Amino acid sequence: MLSLRRFVLLLISSFLVASCELPAQAKPAPNVVVITIDTLRADHLGCYGDRQIRTPNIDALASDGARFERAYTPVPVTLPAHTVIFTGTYPMLSGMHDFSGNKLSRSQPTLASVLKQHGYSTGAVLGSAVLDSRFGLNQGFDFYYGHFDFNRLQESNLEEMERPGNLVADVALDWLAKNRTNKFFLWMHLYDPHYPYRPPAPYSEQYKDRPYDGEIAFADAQVGRLITFLKANGLYRNTVIVLAGDHGESLGEHGERNHGFFIYNATLHVPMIIRLPGNSSPRVVSDLASLADLMPTILSILKVEVPSQVQGFNLLPLMAPKKAEESRSLYAETFLPRLHFNWSELRSVETEKYHFIDAPKPELYDLSKDPGETQNLYAEKKAVAEEMRARLTTQINRYSAGPELAQKTGLDPALMERLKSLGYAGFSGGGNPTTTDRSLPDPKDRVQTYELISDAIADSQHGQYQSSTEKLTAALKTEPDSVPVHYLLGLDYYRLRDYPHAVQELQRVLHLSPDYALAVFNLGLAYARTGDFDRAIQELKHAFDLDATNFSAAYNLGAAYGQKQMVPEAVAAFRQTIAIAPEYAPGHRALGEMLLYRGQLDESVAELRRATDLDPQDAGTHAALAKALSAKGLKAQADEELRKAQQARPQ
């Protein structure tokens, strides 16, 4: 038998061994920062070989992480590209081919929604209205700083649809300061390199002849501010940091000035840098990578389960000393020509050596010899082209796992108008994106017309309506039955107050595309301007039937009923307006004034007070409220509203 002393010693000994085997204190979960820089070509960064530009902060991040030499976006348009990043899925599944008429399905997991479920504080700060919460990318974010006002349509407010990078960084750093004690996920979106290129001082002087590069240098400075904050607060070492472009910029290559129309690598090739937590060592990854790979890679770094819908690949094996051996094929598309002009969409597949673009006139490029994609080898290398076409078909089938998930939404007139101010085609004139039609024109044969229309849109956005109509009329020589050209002409004539010609062009649009809701809406407005309120009511009712979310149609329908002294109908229309858009101050004001006319004083005062709360600087609303208060015998309150009316801006 063991003595008591021996037993105690063994017990203590076993306790010490057990104690030694206890796990070390768990490390805190890494934070996540994703920085996306809009319209950023990889070859315009110092770390990717550009010796004319200074991007010290991005270069330093690249020297502390993995820099992917051959990363690509699947779609060169801001909203669908960011959808790819934050869902890890391709447009064939998400349904987000474009920015108009789509909203991300709430059934789709996003990086933010997954991390929120795992206890992360989630925040996003956006530089552009094209990523506004109405498109659905806000899913999973506790804080989503968009705050873009789509309802102020004055030409002087065009800049309100984008936010300069310094303001984006200000809000991002403020959010970080409040959330740094939690594990957090921050997305900071910098829009500055997007056209038009207007870098602030001193970059406007330093890059006087290269304003695009000036915008990139300015964005780099904002990246530096964020990195400096992380380091100063002891957060940098335990943070996964991802920096990527959403797409590139053509800068005139292949006849395209900007992006979205073609899918050459000028707009598909993007920078991608991933810094892992801890002491990272620099690594250059030459393997192919897609923006779709970012979500599964980040979740794998965090050891969080990747949702089954995710279609991208985990890039961690490529970042290890021994790279993966399997070669990849990367998918890309643009549906902009199809959705907006009824020209053919473009789809492509890229491998280590070749880039094949499926179009009415197919293209094949040997990237090892022709990185600028200037020599189409399709006719010479038919066998290679057919092999690449088969790869593309495989990719499409793989990523088309059932019906597209995006919710179809109406085309809000205010939103479409504001997107045009950012250089996007704020209209729809195409067909079903899920059906390929090889009889449609090849975008290569329409690029000059496309740029002419783009110039016309820019003229219109700057109030140069006559110049815009001249360009659009010239475009009709190539495209006499173009829905978007006739539509844009109708809008220009409306702004020129040439309402009969506006009616004529919009009627032409509806002859070509009878259910084009925005054209019906604008035709109703044009009829109202001609004094034909019966036709205006007919078209506005039709517009609302086509799109029950169009609160502007309901509002203008109420105004047309008012002109006809159809008061009950006007009241009903204004009620519909604020039911759809509760924050729309003009709707509350109009309803309040109609109710005042009917003698419904209590409800009138309530609506007018709501209007003044929403827009306290509207003198007309204060004056209307003063009338309603006076009618109720509340003279002191009425006098106060008259005083506010005198101090406020006139409407």
C-alpha positions in Angstrom: 0.0 0.0 0.0 1.0 3.5 -0.7 1.8 5.7 2.3 -0.4 8.7 2.8 2.6 11.0 2.1 3.4 9.1 -1.2 -0.2 9.3 -2.2 -0.4 13.0 -1.6 2.9 13.5 -3.6 1.5 11.5 -6.5 -1.8 13.5 -6.4 0.1 16.8 -6.5 2.3 15.4 -9.3 -0.7 14.4 -11.3 -2.3 17.7 -10.7 0.8 19.5 -11.9 0.9 17.4 -15.1 -2.8 18.0 -15.7 -2.2 21.7 -15.1 0.6 21.7 -17.7 -1.8 20.1 -20.2 -4.5 22.8 -19.9 -4.9 24.8 -23.1 -3.3 28.2 -23.3 -5.6 31.1 -23.1 -7.5 31.4 -26.4 -6.3 34.2 -28.7 -8.9 36.8 -29.5 -10.7 36.4 -32.8 -9.1 38.4 -35.6 -10.8 41.6 -36.7 -11.6 42.1 -40.4 -11.1 45.1 -42.6 -12.0 45.1 -46.3 -11.0 48.1 -48.3 -12.5 48.3 -51.9 -11.2 51.0 -54.2 -13.5 51.6 -57.1 -12.2 51.6 -60.7 -8.7 50.8 -59.7 -6.3 49.3 -62.3 -3.7 47.1 -60.8 -1.0 48.5 -63.2 -1.5 52.0 -61.8 -0.1 51.1 -58.3 3.5 51.2 -57.3 3.5 47.6 -55.9 2.3 46.4 -59.3 5.1 48.1 -61.2 3.9 51.6 -61.9 6.9 53.9 -61.4 5.0 57.2 -62.2 2.6 57.1 -59.2 3.2 57.3 -55.5 1.0 54.8 -53.5 3.2 54.3 -50.4 0.4 53.0 -48.1 -1.0 50.4 -50.5 2.6 49.4 -51.4 3.4 49.0 -47.7 0.4 46.8 -47.2 1.4 44.6 -50.1 4.9 44.2 -48.5 3.3 42.9 -45.4 0.9 40.4 -47.0 0.1 38.4 -50.1 -0.2 40.4 -53.4 -2.1 38.6 -56.1 -0.6 39.4 -59.5 -3.5 37.9 -61.5 -6.7 38.7 -59.7 -9.9 39.5 -61.7 -13.4 40.7 -61.3 -16.2 38.6 -62.8 -18.1 41.8 -63.8 -16.7 45.3 -64.4 -19.6 47.2 -62.8 -19.5 48.5 -59.2 -22.7 46.9 -57.7 -22.5 43.4 -59.2 -18.7 43.3 -58.5 -19.2 44.1 -54.8 -22.0 41.6 -54.7 -19.5 39.0 -55.9 -17.0 40.1 -53.1 -19.5 40.0 -50.3 -21.5 36.9 -51.3 -18.8 34.8 -52.9 -21.2 34.0 -55.7 -21.4 34.8 -59.4 -24.2 36.8 -61.1 -25.8 33.7 -62.5 -26.8 32.7 -58.9 -27.2 36.1 -57.2 -29.0 37.6 -60.2 -27.0 40.9 -59.8 -25.8 41.4 -63.3 -26.3 45.2 -63.2 -27.4 48.0 -60.9 -30.9 48.7 -62.1 -34.1 46.9 -61.1 -32.3 44.4 -58.8 -31.9 43.9 -55.1 -29.8 41.3 -53.4 -32.0 38.5 -52.1 -32.4 38.4 -48.3 -31.9 34.6 -48.6 -28.3 35.0 -49.6 -25.7 35.0 -46.9 -23.2 37.8 -47.0 -19.9 38.2 -45.3 -21.4 40.7 -43.0 -24.4 38.5 -42.1 -22.1 35.5 -41.4 -19.8 37.5 -39.2 -22.6 39.2 -37.4 -23.9 35.7 -36.5 -20.5 35.0 -35.0 -20.6 38.1 -32.7 -18.8 40.7 -34.9 -19.7 44.3 -34.9 -20.2 45.2 -38.5 -19.9 48.5 -40.2 -19.7 49.8 -43.8 -18.9 53.3 -45.1 -19.8 53.9 -48.8 -18.4 56.4 -51.2 -21.1 56.1 -53.9 -24.9 55.9 -54.2 -24.6 53.0 -56.5 -24.0 50.9 -53.4 -27.0 52.4 -51.5 -28.8 50.1 -49.0 -31.8 49.8 -51.4 -29.7 47.4 -53.4 -29.4 45.0 -50.5 -25.7 44.9 -49.7 -26.5 46.3 -46.3 -27.6 42.8 -45.1 -25.7 41.9 -41.9 -24.3 45.4 -41.2 -25.1 47.1 -37.9 -24.0 50.4 -39.4 -24.3 51.1 -43.2 -23.3 54.7 -44.0 -24.9 55.5 -47.3 -27.2 58.5 -46.6 -27.5 59.6 -50.3 -30.6 61.8 -51.1 -32.0 60.5 -54.4 -34.9 62.9 -54.4 -33.1 66.2 -54.9 -32.8 66.3 -58.7 -31.2 69.8 -59.2 -28.2 69.7 -61.5 -26.3 71.6 -58.7 -26.5 68.5 -56.5 -24.8 66.0 -58.7 -21.8 65.7 -56.4 -24.1 64.4 -53.6 -24.2 61.0 -55.3 -20.6 60.4 -54.4 -18.6 61.0 -51.3 -14.9 62.0 -51.3 -12.5 59.5 -49.7 -11.5 61.8 -46.9 -15.1 62.0 -45.7 -15.4 58.2 -46.1 -12.3 57.7 -44.0 -13.6 60.2 -41.4 -16.7 58.2 -40.8 -14.9 54.9 -40.9 -12.4 56.0 -38.3 -15.2 57.4 -36.1 -17.0 54.0 -36.3 -13.7 52.1 -35.5 -13.0 54.3 -32.5 -16.4 53.4 -31.1 -16.1 49.6 -31.8 -12.4 48.9 -31.4 -13.0 47.0 -28.1 -15.2 44.5 -29.9 -14.2 42.1 -32.6 -15.2 44.0 -35.7 -15.7 43.8 -39.5 -15.3 47.1 -41.3 -15.8 47.7 -45.0 -14.5 51.0 -46.3 -15.4 51.8 -49.9 -13.4 54.5 -51.8 -15.0 55.7 -55.0 -12.5 58.5 -56.0 -10.8 56.9 -59.0 -14.2 56.5 -60.7 -14.9 58.9 -63.6 -15.0 62.0 -63.6 -11.5 62.3 -62.4 -11.3 65.4 -60.1 -8.5 64.8 -57.5 -8.3 67.4 -54.7 -5.2 69.5 -54.0 -2.3 68.8 -53.8 -2.9 65.7 -56.1 -4.6 67.9 -58.7 -1.3 69.7 -59.2 1.0 66.7 -58.7 -0.9 64.7 -61.3 -2.1 67.6 -63.4 -1.7 65.6 -66.7 -2.9 62.3 -65.1 -6.0 63.1 -63.0 -7.0 59.4 -62.8 -3.7 58.7 -61.0 -4.3 61.7 -58.8 -7.5 60.2 -57.6 -5.7 56.9 -56.9 -2.9 58.7 -54.9 -5.6 60.5 -52.9 -7.4 57.2 -52.2 -4.0 55.7 -51.1 -3.7 58.5 -48.5 -7.1 57.5 -47.0 -5.9 53.9 -46.9 -2.9 55.2 -44.9 -5.1 56.9 -42.4 -7.0 53.7 -41.7 -3.8 51.6 -41.4 -2.2 54.3 -39.1 -5.3 54.1 -36.8 -5.1 50.3 -36.6 -1.4 50.4 -35.7 -1.8 53.3 -33.2 -4.6 51.4 -31.3 -2.8 48.1 -31.2 -5.3 46.5 -33.7 -3.2 46.0 -36.8 -1.4 42.8 -35.8 -4.7 40.9 -35.1 -6.6 42.2 -38.1 -7.2 40.5 -41.5 -6.8 43.3 -44.0 -8.1 42.9 -47.6 -7.6 45.5 -50.2 -9.0 45.1 -53.7 -10.3 47.0 -56.7 -13.8 46.2 -57.9 -12.9 46.6 -61.5 -10.4 48.5 -63.7 -10.7 51.3 -66.2 -10.2 51.1 -70.0 -8.7 54.6 -70.4 -9.4 54.4 -74.1 -8.2 50.9 -74.7 -10.3 49.1 -77.3 -12.2 52.3 -77.9 -13.8 52.2 -74.4 -13.1 55.2 -72.2 -14.3 53.9 -68.8 -15.7 50.4 -67.9 -18.6 48.1 -68.1 -19.1 47.8 -71.8 -16.3 45.4 -72.7 -14.6 42.6 -70.7 -11.0 43.0 -71.7 -8.4 42.8 -68.9 -8.1 46.6 -68.8 -11.3 46.5 -66.8 -11.2 42.9 -65.4 -7.7 42.9 -63.9 -7.8 44.2 -60.3 -5.3 44.6 -57.4 -5.9 42.2 -54.6 -3.8 42.2 -51.3 -4.5 40.0 -48.3 -2.7 40.6 -45.0 -3.1 37.8 -42.5 -3.1 38.3 -38.7 0.2 38.1 -36.8 3.7 38.6 -38.3 3.0 38.3 -42.0 5.7 37.9 -44.6 5.4 39.3 -48.1 4.4 36.9 -50.8 3.6 37.4 -54.5 0.9 34.9 -55.8 1.0 34.4 -59.5 -2.0 32.0 -59.7 -5.3 33.1 -61.0 -7.8 34.5 -58.4 -11.3 36.0 -58.5 -13.1 38.5 -56.3 -15.5 35.6 -55.6 -12.7 34.0 -53.6 -12.5 36.7 -51.0 -15.4 35.8 -48.8 -14.5 32.1 -48.5 -10.8 33.0 -47.9 -11.7 35.5 -45.1 -14.0 32.9 -43.4 -11.3 30.2 -43.7 -8.8 32.5 -42.1 -11.3 33.0 -39.2 -12.1 29.3 -39.1 -15.7 30.1 -39.7 -17.8 27.7 -41.7 -18.3 28.8 -45.3 -22.0 28.9 -46.4 -22.9 26.2 -48.9 -24.1 28.7 -51.6 -20.6 30.3 -51.8 -19.0 29.5 -55.2 -15.5 31.1 -54.8 -12.4 29.3 -53.7 -10.3 29.5 -50.5 -7.1 31.2 -51.5 -5.1 30.2 -48.3 -3.4 27.3 -50.1 -2.0 29.7 -52.7 -0.7 31.9 -50.0 1.3 29.0 -48.4 4.9 28.3 -49.4 3.7 25.4 -51.6 1.1 26.5 -54.1 -1.8 24.5 -55.3 -1.1 22.7 -58.6 -4.6 22.8 -60.1 -5.0 25.5 -62.8 -8.2 27.5 -62.9 -10.6 29.0 -65.3 -12.1 32.4 -64.4 -15.5 33.5 -65.5 -16.4 37.1 -66.4 -19.4 38.9 -68.0 -20.9 42.2 -68.8 -24.6 42.5 -69.4 -24.6 46.3 -69.7 -24.9 46.2 -73.5 -27.8 43.8 -73.3 -29.7 45.3 -70.4 -29.5 48.9 -71.5 -29.1 48.9 -75.3 -30.4 45.4 -76.4 -27.0 44.6 -77.9 -25.3 41.3 -77.1 -24.0 40.5 -73.7 -20.4 39.4 -73.4 -19.1 36.4 -71.4 -15.6 35.2 -71.1 -13.3 32.6 -69.6 -9.6 33.2 -68.7 -6.9 30.7 -68.0 -3.2 31.1 -67.3 -2.5 31.6 -71.0 -5.7 32.4 -72.9 -8.7 34.7 -72.7 -11.7 33.7 -74.7 -14.6 36.2 -75.1 -17.9 34.8 -76.4 -19.7 37.3 -78.6 -21.4 37.4 -82.0 -17.8 37.8 -83.2 -15.8 35.7 -80.8 -12.3 36.6 -79.6 -9.3 34.7 -78.4 -6.1 36.2 -77.0 -2.8 34.6 -76.0 -2.0 36.6 -72.9 1.5 35.3 -72.6 2.4 37.0 -75.9 -0.4 39.7 -76.1 -1.3 41.0 -72.6 -2.9 44.1 -74.2 -5.4 41.8 -76.1 -4.8 43.4 -79.5 -4.4 40.3 -81.7 -7.6 38.2 -82.0 -6.5 34.6 -82.7 -10.0 33.1 -83.0 -9.7 32.4 -86.7 -6.2 31.0 -86.4 -6.7 28.8 -83.3 -10.2 27.4 -83.7 -9.4 24.3 -81.7 -8.2 26.3 -78.7 -11.2 28.6 -79.0 -13.6 25.6 -79.0 -11.8 24.2 -75.9 -12.2 27.6 -74.2 -15.8 27.8 -75.2 -16.4 24.4 -73.6 -14.7 25.7 -70.4 -17.0 28.7 -70.5 -20.1 26.6 -70.9 -18.9 24.5 -67.9 -18.4 27.6 -65.8 -21.9 28.9 -66.7 -23.5 25.6 -65.9 -21.6 25.3 -62.6 -22.5 28.7 -61.4 -26.1 28.7 -62.5 -27.5 26.6 -59.6 -31.2 27.2 -60.2 -33.2 30.4 -60.6 -31.4 33.7 -60.0 -32.0 35.0 -56.5 -32.1 38.7 -56.9 -35.4 40.5 -56.1 -36.7 42.5 -59.0 -37.5 46.0 -58.1 -38.9 49.1 -59.8 -36.8 51.7 -61.5 -37.2 54.7 -59.1 -37.1 57.8 -61.4 -35.0 59.7 -58.9 -32.5 56.9 -58.4 -32.1 56.4 -62.2 -31.5 60.1 -62.7 -28.9 60.2 -60.0 -27.1 57.1 -61.3 -26.7 58.9 -64.6 -24.9 61.6 -62.7 -22.3 59.0 -61.8 -21.8 58.0 -65.4 -24.2 55.0 -65.3 -26.8 54.4 -67.9 -29.9 55.4 -65.9 -32.4 53.6 -68.1 -33.3 50.2 -69.4 -33.7 49.2 -73.0 -32.8 45.6 -73.3 -34.1 42.1 -73.0 -34.0 39.0 -70.9 -30.5 38.6 -69.5 -30.8 34.8 -69.1 -31.3 34.1 -72.8 -28.5 34.5 -75.3 -29.5 35.9 -78.7 -26.6 35.8 -81.2 -28.6 37.9 -83.6 -28.1 41.0 -81.4 -25.4 43.5 -82.4 -21.8 42.8 -81.2 -20.8 45.6 -78.7 -17.5 45.9 -80.7 -19.6 47.3 -83.6 -21.5 49.7 -81.3 -18.7 51.1 -79.1 -18.7 54.5 -81.0 -22.4 54.8 -80.6 -22.2 53.8 -77.0 -19.6 56.6 -76.3 -21.7 59.1 -78.3 -24.7 58.3 -76.1 -22.5 58.5 -73.0 -21.3 61.9 -74.1 -25.0 62.9 -74.6 -25.8 61.7 -71.0 -22.9 63.8 -69.6 -24.1 66.9 -71.5 -27.6 66.4 -70.2 -26.3 66.0 -66.6 -24.6 69.3 -66.9 -27.6 71.1 -68.3 -26.4 71.2 -71.9 -29.6 69.7 -73.3 -29.3 71.1 -76.8 -25.9 69.5 -77.3 -27.2 66.3 -75.8 -30.1 66.2 -78.3 -27.7 66.7 -81.2 -25.6 63.8 -80.1 -28.6 61.5 -79.5 -30.1 62.5 -82.9 -26.7 61.5 -84.5 -26.9 58.1 -82.6 -30.3 57.4 -84.2 -28.6 57.2 -87.6 -27.0 54.0 -86.4 -29.8 52.9 -84.1 -33.1 54.3 -85.4 -35.2 52.0 -83.2 -33.1 52.4 -80.0 -35.3 52.5 -77.0 -32.7 54.3 -74.8 -31.9 56.9 -77.4 -35.5 57.9 -77.9 -36.1 57.8 -74.1 -33.1 60.1 -73.5 -34.3 62.4 -76.2 -37.7 62.6 -74.6 -36.1 63.6 -71.3 -33.9 66.2 -73.0 -36.9 67.8 -74.8 -38.8 67.8 -71.5 -36.0 69.8 -69.8 -35.9 72.1 -72.8 -39.6 72.7 -72.2 -40.3 71.4 -75.6 -43.1 69.2 -74.3 -44.7 68.3 -77.7 -41.4 66.8 -78.8 -41.0 65.1 -75.5 -44.4 63.5 -75.9 -43.5 62.4 -79.4 -40.2 60.7 -78.4 -41.7 59.0 -75.3 -44.6 57.7 -77.4 -42.0 56.2 -79.8 -40.4 54.5 -76.8 -43.7 52.9 -75.8 -44.3 51.8 -79.4 -41.0 49.9 -79.2 -41.3 48.8 -75.6 -44.9 49.1 -74.3 -44.3 48.2 -70.7 -41.3 50.5 -70.1 -42.5 51.9 -66.8 -40.2 54.9 -66.6 -41.2 56.0 -70.1 -44.8 55.8 -69.2 -44.2 57.9 -66.1 -42.3 60.6 -68.0 -44.9 60.6 -70.7 -47.5 61.4 -68.0 -45.4 64.3 -66.8 -45.0 65.6 -70.3 -48.8 65.5 -70.9 -49.3 67.4 -67.7 -46.9 70.1 -68.9 -48.9 70.4 -72.1 -52.0 70.9 -70.0 -53.6 67.6 -71.1 -54.4 66.4 -67.6 -56.7 63.6 -68.8 -53.9 62.0 -70.7 -51.5 62.7 -67.8 -53.8 60.9 -65.4 -54.1 58.0 -67.7 -50.4 57.6 -68.2 -49.5 58.1 -64.5 -52.1 55.5 -63.4 -50.5 53.1 -66.0 -47.0 53.9 -64.6 -48.2 53.1 -61.1 -49.9 49.9 -62.3 -46.5 48.9 -63.9 -44.5 49.8 -60.8 -46.4 50.1 -57.5 -43.2 51.3 -55.8 -43.0 54.5 -57.9 -44.1 57.1 -55.3 -43.3 59.9 -57.8 -46.0 58.5 -60.1 -48.5 58.5 -57.2 -47.4 62.1 -56.2 -47.8 63.5 -59.7 -51.0 61.6 -60.2 -52.3 63.5 -57.1 -51.2 66.8 -58.6 -52.9 66.0 -61.9 -56.1 65.1 -60.0 -55.8 68.4 -58.1 -55.6 70.3 -61.4 -58.9 68.6 -62.4 -60.5 69.5 -59.0 -60.8 65.8 -58.3 -60.1 66.3 -54.6 -61.0 62.8 -53.2 -58.9 61.2 -55.9 -56.0 63.6 -55.2 -56.1 62.8 -51.5 -56.1 59.1 -52.2 -53.0 59.5 -54.5 -51.1 61.5 -51.9 -51.9 58.9 -49.3 -50.4 56.3 -51.6 -47.3 58.5 -52.0 -46.5 58.6 -48.3 -47.5 55.0 -47.8 -44.7 54.1 -50.2 -42.3 56.8 -49.1 -43.0 57.8 -45.5 -40.0 60.2 -45.5 -41.0 62.1 -48.7 -41.8 65.6 -47.4 -43.6 66.9 -50.5 -46.1 64.1 -50.2 -47.0 65.0 -46.7 -47.2 68.7 -47.7 -49.5 68.0 -50.6 -51.7 65.8 -48.6 -51.9 68.4 -45.8 -52.8 71.1 -48.2 -55.6 69.0 -49.8 -56.9 68.1 -46.3 -56.9 71.8 -45.4 -58.9 72.5 -48.6 -61.5 69.9 -47.5 -61.6 71.4 -44.0 -60.1 68.3 -42.3 -58.0 70.6 -40.0 -56.6 68.2 -37.4 -55.2 65.8 -40.0 -54.0 68.6 -42.2 -52.0 70.1 -39.3 -50.5 66.6 -38.5 -49.4 66.1 -42.1 -48.0 69.6 -42.5 -46.1 69.3 -39.2 -44.7 66.0 -40.5 -43.6 67.8 -43.7 -41.8 70.5 -41.7 -40.1 67.9 -39.6 -38.8 66.2 -42.7 -37.8 69.5 -44.5 -37.6 72.3 -42.0 -36.2 74.7 -44.6 -39.2 74.6 -46.9 -40.9 78.0 -46.6 -44.0 76.9 -48.4 -44.7 74.1 -46.0 -44.4 76.5 -43.0 -46.8 78.9 -44.8 -49.3 76.2 -45.4 -49.0 75.0 -41.8 -49.6 78.6 -40.7 -52.9 78.7 -42.7 -54.0 75.4 -41.1 -53.2 76.6 -37.6 -54.9 79.9 -38.2 -58.0 78.1 -39.4 -58.0 76.2 -36.1 -57.8 79.6 -34.3 -54.2 78.9 -33.1 -52.9 82.4 -33.9 -49.7 82.3 -31.9 -48.6 79.0 -33.4 -49.6 80.3 -36.9 -47.5 83.5 -36.4 -44.5 81.3 -35.4 -44.8 79.3 -38.6 -45.0 82.5 -40.6 -41.9 83.7 -39.0 -40.2 80.4 -39.9 -41.5 80.7 -43.4 -39.8 84.1 -43.8 -36.5 82.7 -42.5 -36.6 79.5 -44.6 -35.6 79.1 -48.2 -38.3 79.6 -50.8 -39.4 76.5 -52.8 
